[in-house]
Every structure is written in C-alpha cells, then in structure tokens.
Amino acid sequence: MIKAKRLMILLPLATLMLKGNSAASQQYATNLNDTTLRYNIEKASVISTPKETYQLKQLPASTSIIEHDYLSVSGTRSIKGLSYRIPNLYIPSYGSKITSAVYIRGIGSRFSPSPSIGLYSDNVPYLDKSAFDFEFLDIERVEILRGPQGTLYGRNALGGIIHVRSRSPFAKPQTKIELTGGTYGQLKGAFSTNHYLGDNAAFSLSAFYSRHDGFFYNSHTDKKVDDGDNLGGKLRFNLKLAPRWMMEIGSHIESTNQNAYPYGEYNPQTGRTSTPSYNDTSSYKRILSTNSLQFTHNAPGWKLSLISSYQYLDDQMRLDQDFSPASIYTMYQKQNQHNLSQEAIFKSENNKNYQFVSGLSMFYQDNETEAPVTFGQDGMQRFFQQTFDMLYQSGQMPLKMTVQDQSMLVSGLFSQNSYGLALFHQTTLQRVFTDGLSLTLGLRYEYEEQKLDYLSAATLNLSFNRPPAPMPIPVSIPAQITGNSNQNFGVFLPKIALKYSFGKTGKIFLTSARGYKAGGYNIQMFSDLIQASFMSGMPGSGNSQPEEENGVSQTISYKPEFNWNNEIGYSGELVPGKLSLNGAVFYIQSRDQQIVQFAGSTGFGRIARNAAKSYSTGCELGLEFNPVKSVQTTLNWGHTYSKFTDYSDGRQDYTGNFVPFVPRNTVSATIKYHKEINLSWLNGISTFLQYTGAGKIFWTEDNSVSQDFYSVLDGSVSFYFPNFELSLWLKNMTDVKYNTFYFETLGKGVAQLNNPFNTGMTIRFGF
C-alpha cells in the first residue's frame, strides 16, 4: 500500500512557492473573491466540440453543464459525485471502482463491462465502465446529454453521455495546491499548474494522492473493510503547428489500491442492513492509463478533427462471493485490457442555413481475463455433497458418493477481442419555413465483431462403496470446457429533431432517436457449466460428454439491446440574468433488454439474457435563480416511471413490475452565498448548502425489496484570506442511513449502506 508520507512531499513545495510568489498569491486571492463573476463568465463561455454543430446549450436535446465552481465547492472528485445533481442521473456506490454503473432516465447496466451511458474525457471514449471512476484533475466542466446519443457517439450511449473536459493549457497560467484532511482518516493532496512555452505551445500538469481509513468494519475480522489509497497524475501539451492546425497530447495515469465491498446481510422483516461480516478479503487494485493524440484543423466554414487514443487497464479483484463467515466460495478476477480508438470528424462551422457533421469511427478492444472461482469447505458440502446425497436418497444415483476435497479451484482463462467500424452523418437545416426553426436528421451505421476464447477446468475427487469391496473406491472426475465463440452485429441508428429558437437563449425542441448497447459474454457463467459437467460425468449418469461448444456459446453470449427515445423540451431565461428554466418530458421503449438471471438451481451463477421489454416515461425540471449577485440557487428534479411490458424468467412473470435500480425521483437543491469583506486579513466568506434525494428504488424484479425515498444534506463554509482559501465541509449532516445497492446470493439478500456523517477541512493555495 502506498505510504501516507508521500502526501508530505507537497508541503515543502507549497512553502517554497508561497515564499517566492507573494504578489501572485495576492492576485489569486482577489480572483477567489470574485466567484460570482467567474461563474457567470464560465456559464456564458463558448463551448465547441468536435461533433456538435451547435453550442451545447442550443442542442435539440436535454443538456446540463456542471462548472468547475460547483465541482470545487461541492467536493466532487469523480463522476459518482454527480449522482442526483442532474435530473434522472443516478450513479450509486457499489463498493469499488470497478463497479461504476450509470443510470439516466431508467437506462443503465450494472453487470457487464459495456456501459449503457457513454463516458468521454477530453474527446476520448472510455469503452469499459471498469475505467469510469477516475479522479477529477484540473477539470473545467462536465457536460451531460440525456437520451440516446447513438447517431454521433455510437455503441453504449443508450441513455446518454457524460463528457469530462479539462482546463485548457492555454488558459491563464496559474498554479494551485490543495490539501484536505477529514474524519475517518481522509487525506488528500493535489497540485496543478499550466504555463506557456512561447506563443505557440503550452502545457498543464496535475497530480494527486488520497487515502482514507474506511467507513465500515468487518465484524468477523474486526478490521476496516473499505480503506484504501489512490495516486495519479495528468499531463496535457498543446502546440499550434500552423495558423490553422493545433495538436494536443494528453496522458492520464492513476493507481488504485482499496479494500472493497462493505456488504452486509439485509433483513427483509426489519428492513435493516447488518454490519459486514465475512471471512475472505475483498479488494480491488487497478492501474489505469489513458493517452490521446488529437489534431484539429480550423478553416473558414469547417473544422477537421482527428482523435486517436489508447487506454491500458490492469486490475485485480478479490471477492468473497457469499459475504458470510462461512467458507463457501470466492472469486479472483484479473484483467489486462488494451483499448484503441480512432475518429475522423468533419463538420461545418458557420452561420449558413445548412450545417453538417460527418465522421468515421473505429475501435479495437483486447481483454485478457483470469477469473478462477474457489469453492471452500462449506461450499463443497453445500454445492456438491448435499446434491449427491439428495440424488442417492431419491434413487437417481445408484451409488453413494463422498466428496474427498476440502476445496476446489475452478480455473478460468478468457481472451476477448472486439472491434468495430462506424460511419455517421448528421444534417441540420436552419430557418425551415421561418426564422428560428431548424430540422436535424442523422444516421449512423455501426458494425461490430466479438470473439471469446475460453478455458475453464476443475477436478472433483470422490469415493464410493461397491460391495463386496471392503474399502472405498476413489474416483477423479475431470471437467474441462474449452473453445471459442464469435458473434457480430450491424445496426442503424437514426435521429430526427425539430427545434425552435427564440430570444438569445430560448429553445423548444422535439427529438426522436434510437440507441443501442453492444452484446457480449458473461464469463461468470462457467462455474455453473463446470458443475453441470461434473454431474454428467458421474458414475451411473450415462452421460460423460461435456456440453457441446455451440451450446456453451449460446449460453454465455447475449445480443445488443435497443431503445427509442422520444422527448419534448424547453430551455430559456424567464427573467434575463436572474431566472432560467429547463424542462423535458420523455418516453422510452426498450427491447431485447439485457437482464441478469440466476442460472440453474444453485443460486450462485448468473447469466445475462435478452429477456425483457420495458418502457420509461417521465419528466425533468431544472431551475437557476440568482436574485442578487451574491446569491446563487438551483433546483433539479427528475421523475422516471419505468415498467416491464414483457418479461418472464421461466419461474415467474414480471410483466407490469417496476424495473429495478431506477429511482422514481431524483432531487437536488443548492444555495450559495458569497460576501466580500474588505479587511486586511480577510477578503471574503461564502457558504454552500446542498440537498439531494432519491427514491423509491426497487432492487428486485419481483419488487419485493426496495429503498424508500431518502435525502442527504451537505454543506461547507469557505474563508478567503490574502494568501489562501480555507473551507470547512460536512457530508451527510443528518447522518441518514440508506442502502446504495442490493442483490441476492445463496438465497439471502445483501446490501451496502451509504457513508455516515463525515467532516473535514480543505486549504487551497494559488498563484
């Protein structure tokens, strides 16, 4: 584990810089006081992207922008901190950084590596949601587009996209140091700087180290179950190659080492979640490196963007899958992943009536996974010995078998390769019939191929008695499943939108678009297949042949999921400079929905199937009200009503039930007050208060377990001194308790509680 003393490296650096830059520090303090002005300037800044022909706020879609000012004052460190802040955006905590499921308008996925919501960072796509939870470093803003964005962004933008954008190296040069300490051993040190290298080049550099002692104890081991640390950095270099050519190089690396999964048993009678209590360690380690090379050519009336990226992910997960003190079964998963992407985008940039964007997109993904499952002594008894005894007593097995092994390893080696190619074009016609009315038509064709090579094997040692032999007769039953599976799919993703613009910022829009989530493979299914192979190879079973390769392929693979999103929305200022309103109503139809089901009768394996159809309908409301310069307030509310229209798992029909993991309501309200104080030792003070809430959330398809609506209150107060800023912050001020996640294993419910009340202090230096 990385030692906490590394944090102290930043302290002498901060001291030296402050001593040599008192004048610059004074200037920074002046800038800190003008938070309202800075906020308004950023809100009005021109936002140019490689794909959009409008400024983001003028798109015929439901969009939101979260500025750096909010990210800083709210202490938002990653995309998980955005949950509830945007209407119908829900990003629950599932116990580690590998599980970063994002839900928008009821569309989301928690089981597969492929996301349902697309994530981009500085125009680079994140293909696997194992990489979604990274530290925000020197971030300028976060953009959220709700509803399918498949026409321009392709696969896995089924419910929308989140785009994280860094501060430009060509922005005003500045250096910042941030030090944080809080309860539960929370420590963080962060550093960022950007500088010009002449007139045509600039760079930015940022780094951080953080750790915490954890919020939960494992009552079985009497140790913290969720402590950990993170370390990382980011470098960006911009170079003006020619008057119209710009090159950008970006590199972001991050190391994570955490104990994880503070899950406790849930009691359905009392509605309480117990303290975590299990015997095997659950942990997650990750190295994540994201690198990009971008070229941009800006010519009169058009723009060309060439974006290349490479992402490397190496992670290890250990999991006590029964989450109990018994030695039943554990899982170890190690991934070694290489992701490459390339986009070429050509678009218009002018005020003519005809606007367009065309592009070519390619990706390649290589993932080598090692995923062995180990059955412990209690697991051997439960999954094998009890089954053999039952079969013998019922007469289905002629011999009484006795398991000789105290444990058994089921190996799993998987090599998955995916590649895709897409072509897209979108046209916007301005001034259709009248000024202010525009029509957008878009179409994308995307083709993808996937291949999985698999090898899973185990050996079960048994003994049986056969008269007149006086001694038990040993027998070893090997099981091996090996082979490969291939699948491919091509999809068309159309879009149509009408928008009427009025005033400087007002718009009314109507949009209909198709989205899709790629198919894939569920490698966790192989433990069940091995168990079935054992049973078929038992003496007297009459069948010693393993399952055919084609049968395995059909069992472990699932196809793409599709939806249609229809929405109508409004955005504009009701009172210029004071009050703005954003709203939308939507209706989404989903088919071939990827649903996770328990496999077989054992209750430990899970399989994904295209088993359901559903719909989501709802509304969204966003208000910003700034009555005076010193006060800023926001209110965001989202409502989603999502139900299955056709779904049965063969044991029960869930048609008409609510779709799990979809909050009925999400609410966020903030108020920020800033007061300038003209004293020699104090320049100003500001306070920030935030209320968030979500619910009701059903956790199961039969709707038998749910989380009622809950609300959380966070706050902070900041003091601006001549040379630094000091913030005191409080999280979950009322210490409310609720479940962030629930699932069932081995016939019992397991859940994770939210973090309790915690508080701390942050000090920021700038020059």
Secondary structure as the mmCIF struct_conf table of DSSP 4:
data_model
#
loop_
_struct_conf.conf_type_id
_struct_conf.id
_struct_conf.beg_label_comp_id
_struct_conf.beg_label_asym_id
_struct_conf.beg_label_seq_id
_struct_conf.end_label_comp_id
_struct_conf.end_label_asym_id
_struct_conf.end_label_seq_id
HELX_RH_3T_P HELX_RH_3T_P1 ALA A 4 ILE A 9
HELX_RH_AL_P HELX_RH_AL_P1 LEU A 10 GLY A 20
HELX_RH_AL_P HELX_RH_AL_P2 SER A 22 ASN A 33
TURN_TY1_P TURN_TY1_P1 ASP A 34 ASP A 34
HELX_RH_AL_P HELX_RH_AL_P3 THR A 35 LYS A 43
TURN_TY1_P TURN_TY1_P2 ALA A 44 ALA A 44
BEND BEND1 SER A 45 SER A 45
BEND BEND2 PRO A 50 LYS A 51
BEND BEND3 THR A 53 TYR A 54
HELX_RH_3T_P HELX_RH_3T_P2 LEU A 56 GLN A 58
BEND BEND4 LEU A 59 ALA A 61
STRN STRN1 SER A 62 GLU A 67
HELX_RH_AL_P HELX_RH_AL_P4 HIS A 68 SER A 74
TURN_TY1_P TURN_TY1_P3 GLY A 75 GLY A 75
BEND BEND5 SER A 78 SER A 78
HELX_RH_3T_P HELX_RH_3T_P3 ILE A 79 LEU A 82
TURN_TY1_P TURN_TY1_P4 SER A 83 ARG A 85
BEND BEND6 ILE A 86 ILE A 86
TURN_TY1_P TURN_TY1_P5 PRO A 87 ASN A 88
STRN STRN2 LEU A 89 TYR A 90
BEND BEND7 GLY A 95 SER A 96
TURN_TY1_P TURN_TY1_P6 LYS A 97 ILE A 98
STRN STRN3 TYR A 103 ILE A 104
TURN_TY1_P TURN_TY1_P7 ARG A 105 GLY A 106
STRN STRN4 ILE A 107 ILE A 107
BEND BEND8 ARG A 110 SER A 114
BEND BEND9 SER A 116 ILE A 117
STRN STRN5 GLY A 118 SER A 121
TURN_TY1_P TURN_TY1_P8 ASP A 122 ASN A 123
STRN STRN6 VAL A 124 TYR A 126
BEND BEND10 ASP A 128 ASP A 128
HELX_RH_3T_P HELX_RH_3T_P4 LYS A 129 ALA A 131
BEND BEND11 ASP A 138 ASP A 138
STRN STRN7 ILE A 139 ARG A 146
BEND BEND12 GLY A 147 GLY A 147
HELX_RH_AL_P HELX_RH_AL_P5 GLY A 150 TYR A 153
TURN_TY1_P TURN_TY1_P9 ARG A 155 ASN A 156
BEND BEND13 LEU A 158 GLY A 159
STRN STRN8 GLY A 160 SER A 166
HELX_LH_PP_P HELX_LH_PP_P1 ARG A 167 SER A 168
TURN_TY1_P TURN_TY1_P10 PRO A 169 PHE A 170
BEND BEND14 ALA A 171 ALA A 171
HELX_LH_PP_P HELX_LH_PP_P2 LYS A 172 PRO A 173
STRN STRN9 GLN A 174 GLY A 182
TURN_TY1_P TURN_TY1_P11 THR A 183 GLY A 185
STRN STRN10 GLN A 186 TYR A 196
BEND BEND15 LEU A 197 ASN A 200
STRN STRN11 ALA A 201 HIS A 212
BEND BEND16 PHE A 215 PHE A 215
STRN STRN12 TYR A 217 ASN A 218
TURN_TY1_P TURN_TY1_P12 SER A 219 ASP A 222
STRN STRN13 LYS A 223 LYS A 224
BEND BEND17 VAL A 225 ASP A 226
STRN STRN14 GLY A 228 ALA A 242
TURN_TY1_P TURN_TY1_P13 PRO A 243 ARG A 244
STRN STRN15 TRP A 245 ASN A 259
STRN STRN16 TYR A 263 ASN A 267
TURN_TY1_P TURN_TY1_P14 PRO A 268 GLY A 271
STRN STRN17 ARG A 272 THR A 273
HELX_LH_PP_P HELX_LH_PP_P3 SER A 274 PRO A 276
BEND BEND18 ASN A 279 ASP A 280
STRN STRN18 SER A 283 ALA A 299
TURN_TY1_P TURN_TY1_P15 PRO A 300 PRO A 300
STRN STRN19 GLY A 301 ASP A 320
TURN_TY1_P TURN_TY1_P16 GLN A 321 ASP A 322
BEND BEND19 SER A 324 ALA A 326
STRN STRN20 TYR A 329 GLU A 349
BEND BEND20 ASN A 350 ASN A 353
STRN STRN21 TYR A 354 GLU A 370
STRN STRN22 VAL A 373 PHE A 375
HELX_RH_AL_P HELX_RH_AL_P6 GLN A 377 MET A 380
HELX_RH_PI_P HELX_RH_PI_P1 GLN A 381 GLN A 385
HELX_RH_AL_P HELX_RH_AL_P7 GLN A 386 GLN A 393
TURN_TY1_P TURN_TY1_P17 SER A 394 GLY A 395
BEND BEND21 GLN A 396 LEU A 399
STRN STRN23 MET A 401 VAL A 403
BEND BEND22 GLN A 406 GLN A 406
STRN STRN24 MET A 408 LEU A 429
BEND BEND23 ARG A 431 THR A 434
TURN_TY1_P TURN_TY1_P18 ASP A 435 GLY A 436
STRN STRN25 LEU A 437 PHE A 464
TURN_TY1_P TURN_TY1_P19 PRO A 467 PRO A 468
BEND BEND24 PRO A 470 MET A 471
HELX_LH_PP_P HELX_LH_PP_P4 PRO A 472 PRO A 472
STRN STRN26 ILE A 473 PHE A 502
TURN_TY1_P TURN_TY1_P20 GLY A 503 THR A 505
STRN STRN27 GLY A 506 LYS A 517
STRN STRN28 GLY A 520 TYR A 521
HELX_RH_3T_P HELX_RH_3T_P5 ILE A 523 MET A 525
HELX_RH_AL_P HELX_RH_AL_P8 PHE A 526 SER A 536
TURN_TY1_P TURN_TY1_P21 GLY A 537 GLY A 537
BEND BEND25 MET A 538 MET A 538
TURN_TY1_P TURN_TY1_P22 PRO A 539 GLY A 540
BEND BEND26 SER A 541 GLY A 542
HELX_LH_PP_P HELX_LH_PP_P5 GLN A 545 GLU A 548
HELX_RH_AL_P HELX_RH_AL_P9 GLU A 549 ILE A 556
STRN STRN29 SER A 557 TYR A 558
STRN STRN30 GLU A 561 VAL A 575
TURN_TY1_P TURN_TY1_P23 PRO A 576 LYS A 578
STRN STRN31 LEU A 579 PHE A 598
TURN_TY1_P TURN_TY1_P24 GLY A 600 THR A 602
BEND BEND27 GLY A 603 PHE A 604
STRN STRN32 ARG A 606 PHE A 625
BEND BEND28 PRO A 627 VAL A 628
TURN_TY1_P TURN_TY1_P25 LYS A 629 SER A 630
STRN STRN33 VAL A 631 TYR A 647
STRN STRN34 SER A 648 SER A 648
BEND BEND29 GLY A 650 ARG A 651
STRN STRN35 ASP A 653 ASP A 653
TURN_TY1_P TURN_TY1_P26 THR A 655 GLY A 656
BEND BEND30 ASN A 657 ASN A 657
STRN STRN36 PHE A 658 PHE A 658
HELX_LH_PP_P HELX_LH_PP_P6 VAL A 659 VAL A 659
TURN_TY1_P TURN_TY1_P27 PRO A 660 PHE A 661
BEND BEND31 ARG A 664 ARG A 664
STRN STRN37 ASN A 665 GLU A 676
BEND BEND32 SER A 680 TRP A 681
STRN STRN38 GLY A 684 GLY A 695
STRN STRN39 ILE A 697 PHE A 698
BEND BEND33 THR A 700 THR A 700
TURN_TY1_P TURN_TY1_P28 GLU A 701 ASP A 702
BEND BEND34 VAL A 705 VAL A 705
STRN STRN40 SER A 706 GLN A 707
STRN STRN41 TYR A 710 TYR A 720
BEND BEND35 PRO A 722 ASN A 723
STRN STRN42 GLU A 725 LYS A 731
BEND BEND36 ASN A 732 ASN A 732
TURN_TY1_P TURN_TY1_P29 MET A 733 THR A 734
STRN STRN43 ASN A 739 THR A 745
TURN_TY1_P TURN_TY1_P30 LEU A 746 GLY A 747
STRN STRN44 LYS A 748 LEU A 753
HELX_LH_PP_P HELX_LH_PP_P7 ASN A 754 ASN A 755
STRN STRN45 ASN A 758 GLY A 766
#
